[in-house]
């Protein structure tokens, strides 16, 4: 027995014995220092700290908190005496550095020699800055250093928002909102409006049909060479209702009844027979209906029949030109399954709108197009009215739309056939989903379209039915005000009478959809419920479409998107992390609360959504009077092993990753992290819920997430998402309603 330390079998030591492999972890800190212009605290000195007294080689101190700067390094315990000094060095300019006054600081064996003193910097004869400095040295093993680095990388710092529930209603912060001059806003919020980017969504009213696909058939030379303006004979529409070069009869379409043993029977969904009814307010005990919960989830249908085909190494169909959808996760998996298992024509999907005028068809088509594009499916919106106006002009009276006007019927069928052929040609070039937007109100027209689609694409009819006269009247007013059909009619009442006569002509010949695969939306546009009926619908993509339509409506409401207030990692230039907000971030949080109070003061159903990271929760904390909901899906893109690094760190230490990200930011996935496509997939439930909400929503999230959300509303291409500008301390207001999507931006502070 004796005194001293003992060494275990693993080589570890106990007691106070110093191990030869131990290192000194030295931490230098300067406190109460706030940026003075461009001056940044640095340290320079002798070997092995820096190796030079050249100020150009001084080591920059890192910002640890709002007013604390820190520099850490490791030296052997038997190191020679280190002598060093603090200095203030300009960040960008070549102005002279300012070295602290007094003798050099000496560090021997981890102990500071001499008296502890302040760091004193003389800026001029009259201006002197003094800051407390602290020097600490700890003996640690290399394994402890590695463990502490890993802990830092994994952000194990205690959260300041632990204990705040995921859902809180009318929560009040410990300290009320300050109303000082730095926090309060102008009474007129328009004072803070800034121009939106030129590529943003529209700030004014835009007629949705004008934003659809440009008719290629009408822009190619030689298509309409006849002097009477008639179409090429290959497009001619005869009494049979089909083209002369196509078989006239159409066989009865088979209705597939799914195998009950293969139908998913999870919560909120029962087996589908030939016809199903979706209703948010009723549920039948029988298995005649297929029900979709209005909550966030996904209907899983039987047979996969999405529009996706591929031309990569699987070599599933060497004839196809269709690319892999720009997607990850479930969308990509379903597309691969469809390519391997689905019929050839099912690899292209045509959503054919059906309905009387002023029933919200074009609005629904535009929203569906936006949603499918955002998911990664190559989707285009073909509006037959746009073809008609280009071919026959905008001055067609209501008589042109009479069912007994043979010339008018043939002219309208003619442009419908042209639009359909354009859509099929585009699909053959690689397109996946075509939205065919027209009234398509007779069986003759729909039979024509189904004959043209045979062997080319799968058709699903989407019929919109509205019995609410107030909504119909509102849509009619918007039609008269915005449609190019009435742009040359100066008298509103005259245009109104003509449109109502046109509507009456359509009502006389209207035949509801009873054939083929179809979705019927009955009184859904008002956002107060309604019914969706489906017939012969199966497959992943048709299922997603149905689920989206269940949750969409026309109720006007604003959605406010904003990043969290500036965080400490923003200040340090580090990505990811879970740090608190800086002083500037706290100021923005108070200004944001003031803004929300003014902007939504008359709203009772507004809610605040944040991520689960503390910088968004802290930004939302001054907002009172509205429910707050934390979404894991709104967390920042997962940077994996790069979390907590700066881009300069990645470039220096992981050059291959840096270059891979630079080449394709959309698809690049951080090691053990996420790509932008991954973020889009996890944000789909957020989009569905934003569409379902009938009141305003304030989303406080992160740059990558808000880029993806904004791209959905602005209908921006996927490739642009990683480059969309979403600055700090700026609010993007998205106004959703019957006239589409408009944007306004407010900048509350720099």
HELIX and SHEET records of a PDB file:
HELIX    1   1 UNK A   55  UNK A   57  5                                   3    
HELIX    2   2 UNK A  142  UNK A  153  1                                  12    
HELIX    3   3 UNK A  189  UNK A  192  5                                   4    
HELIX    4   4 UNK A  208  UNK A  211  5                                   4    
HELIX    5   5 UNK A  233  UNK A  235  5                                   3    
HELIX    6   6 UNK A  260  UNK A  262  5                                   3    
HELIX    7   7 UNK A  329  UNK A  341  1                                  13    
HELIX    8   8 UNK A  344  UNK A  347  5                                   4    
HELIX    9   9 UNK A  361  UNK A  375  1                                  15    
HELIX   10  10 UNK A  384  UNK A  392  1                                   9    
HELIX   11  11 UNK A  398  UNK A  401  5                                   4    
HELIX   12  12 UNK A  406  UNK A  428  1                                  23    
HELIX   13  13 UNK A  443  UNK A  453  1                                  11    
HELIX   14  14 UNK A  469  UNK A  482  1                                  14    
HELIX   15  15 UNK A  484  UNK A  486  5                                   3    
HELIX   16  16 UNK A  492  UNK A  509  1                                  18    
HELIX   17  17 UNK A  540  UNK A  551  1                                  12    
HELIX   18  18 UNK A  568  UNK A  572  1                                   5    
HELIX   19  19 UNK A  583  UNK A  599  1                                  17    
HELIX   20  20 UNK A  614  UNK A  620  1                                   7    
HELIX   21  21 UNK A  632  UNK A  634  5                                   3    
HELIX   22  22 UNK A  640  UNK A  642  5                                   3    
HELIX   23  23 UNK A  647  UNK A  653  1                                   7    
HELIX   24  24 UNK A  655  UNK A  663  1                                   9    
HELIX   25  25 UNK A  676  UNK A  692  1                                  17    
HELIX   26  26 UNK A  703  UNK A  714  1                                  12    
HELIX   27  27 UNK A  718  UNK A  723  5                                   6    
SHEET    1   A 4 UNK A  62  UNK A  63  0                                        
SHEET    2   A 4 UNK A  69  UNK A  76 -1                                        
SHEET    3   A 4 UNK A  23  UNK A  30 -1                                        
SHEET    4   A 4 UNK A 133  UNK A 140 -1                                        
SHEET    1   B 4 UNK A  59  UNK A  60  0                                        
SHEET    2   B 4 UNK A  39  UNK A  45 -1                                        
SHEET    3   B 4 UNK A  82  UNK A  90 -1                                        
SHEET    4   B 4 UNK A  98  UNK A  99 -1                                        
SHEET    1   C 5 UNK A  59  UNK A  60  0                                        
SHEET    2   C 5 UNK A  39  UNK A  45 -1                                        
SHEET    3   C 5 UNK A  82  UNK A  90 -1                                        
SHEET    4   C 5 UNK A 105  UNK A 108 -1                                        
SHEET    5   C 5 UNK A 111  UNK A 113 -1                                        
SHEET    1   D 2 UNK A 119  UNK A 122  0                                        
SHEET    2   D 2 UNK A 128  UNK A 131 -1                                        
SHEET    1   E 8 UNK A 167  UNK A 168  0                                        
SHEET    2   E 8 UNK A 627  UNK A 630 -1                                        
SHEET    3   E 8 UNK A 607  UNK A 610  1                                        
SHEET    4   E 8 UNK A 697  UNK A 701  1                                        
SHEET    5   E 8 UNK A 557  UNK A 563  1                                        
SHEET    6   E 8 UNK A 730  UNK A 737 -1                                        
SHEET    7   E 8 UNK A 740  UNK A 747 -1                                        
SHEET    8   E 8 UNK A 193  UNK A 194 -1                                        
SHEET    1   F 7 UNK A 275  UNK A 279  0                                        
SHEET    2   F 7 UNK A 531  UNK A 535 -1                                        
SHEET    3   F 7 UNK A 518  UNK A 522 -1                                        
SHEET    4   F 7 UNK A 458  UNK A 465  1                                        
SHEET    5   F 7 UNK A 349  UNK A 354  1                                        
SHEET    6   F 7 UNK A 433  UNK A 437  1                                        
SHEET    7   F 7 UNK A 379  UNK A 383  1                                        
END                                                                             
